[in-house]
Amino acid sequence: PAWEGVELPGLELLREVAALLRERPLPAGALLERWRDTPQGELLARVARWRHPVPPEGAEREFRDIMAWLDQQAREARIRALLEQARERPLGPGEKAELQALLRRRGRMPVEPAADTGPEAGAEPGGGEPPGA
């Protein structure tokens, strides 16, 4: 699954939305209707009303940066899982190679998480950081 091993508030909903949009692109209204009268729908409605401080021409880059950060978090979770396995038993050749590749990539790609102040973190829609960032 996308971002395996990463546990953040709202991430399961993001996984569901991403999977749905991969199958068929939908407008925001259709997404809101899909989750209407659910806690997830309430969160999506808050995000839809939220006024993002990034200008429209920077929104795609902001989105890509957030996705890269989530990917980095998934890699870190996998590193932790492999290191935990290594404490319990010797890693196999494939696991060792995977861990080495992840550690090499970690050295090339430092990614700092942003403050968690978006709508999901309790901030009011209308300003602040991206949801869940």
N, C-alpha and C positions, 0 to 999 in steps of 0.2 A: 504493500500500500504506500501511497504518497506520504513522505515525511515519517516513515516508520521509526518508532522509538521516540518521537518527539511528542511531549505532552504539554500542550498550552491550551488555555481556555478558548473555546470556539474553533479549535483546529479540526475537530471531527466534522463540524458543519462545513468548514472550508473544503475538506476532503470531499464531502458529498456534493457540494456545489461544483467543484472542479470536475468531478467525475460526470455529473449531469451535463455540464457545458461541453465536455469533450464529446459526449454522445450527440448532442445537438445544441448549438448556440441558441440562447433564449434572451429576450430583453429582461430588464430588471423587474418589470411588472409581472412577468410570468414566473420569475423566481419567487417573488413575494407571494404570489397566489399559491404556488406549490407548497409553501410552508405556512400558509395562513392559519391563524388560530393555534399556533404552536409556539413554544418558547423560542425555537429557532427562527420562526417567522418574525417574532418581536425583535430579535437581534438583527436580522436582515433589514427590517424596516428602520431601525435606528441607524444602521450603517448607510442605508439609502438616503436618509435625511441629513446625514452628517456632511457639513461643509468642509472639505479637505483643504488645508492651507497650501497645498502644492498647486501651482498653476496648471491648467489643462495640458500645456505642452510638456510638462514634466511628469505627468501622471504615469505614463507608460514606464519611464525609468524608475520611478518610485515603486511601482508594482514589481518590476523585475528585481529591484534591490531586495524587496521583502521576500520574494520567492527564493532568491539566492541565499538569504539569511536562513530561511526554513530548510533549504537543502543542506546548508552547513550544519544546522542543528541536528539533522538526521544523520549526517556523517559522524558527528561527535557522539551521538547515541550509539551508533554502530561500533565506534572505537571503544567506548565504555563496555559494550556487551562483549566484544572480543577480548578485551583485557580481563574482564571478569571470568570468561571461559578459560583464559590462560592460567588464572590462579587455581582453577579447579582441575584442569587437565591440560596435557600438551595440545597445542593447536596443530591441526593438520596442515599440509603444505598449502592448500588453497586458502585456508584461514590466515596463515602467516603472510601469504602474498597480499591478501586483501587488506590486512592490518597495515602492512608496510606501505601499500599504495595510499591508503587513507591518511597515514601519518605524513607521507611525502606531500600529499595535497594540502594537508593542514598547514604545513610550513609555507606554502605558496599563497594561501588564501585566507588571511585573517579577516574575519567578519565580526564587527561589533554589533550586538543587539541594541535597538533603540529603547527608550523608556516605554513602559507599558502604560500609556495614558489615553488610548483610544476609547471609543464608545463602549467597547466590551469591558474595559477596565473601570467603568463607572463614570468616565468623563462625559460631559454633556455634548450632544451633537452640536456642531457649529464651530469647532476649532480643535486644535491639539494635534497629537500624533496620529499616525495611521492606526486603524483598528487592529489590536493585537500585536502591534509592533513594539 
